[in-house]
Amino acid sequence: MATFKELINSNKPVVVDFFAEWCGPCKTMKPILENVKSDLGDSASIIKVDVDKNPSAAQAYKIQGVPTLIIFKHGKPVWRQSGVVQADQLKSVIKKYL
């Protein structure tokens, strides 16, 4: 299984959804991310990171609220937003990095 660093060090944009099981807005993001994934297919990756199970990843990226989405390109964060992001907005941001 690839490490987090290997996953985000990609030529294509990688959307990382930092979430928690107990978080209501995180549950709202799930169908939005599925919609984005079905529209963009393999041109971008989407990874979900549970902050309760992966506190070191959350700490490394200074995640203070969930959901927080970070888009990585070549291993570097290029965009970040906390809270629910609508599908159209997320798709337009991802397309900038394709």
Buried (B, 14 or more C-beta within 10 A) or exposed (E): EEEBEEBBBBEBBBBBBBBBEEBEBBBEBEEBBEBBBEBBEEEBBBBBBBBEEBEEBBEEBEBEEBBBBBBBBEEEEBBBBBEBBEBEEBBEBBEEBE
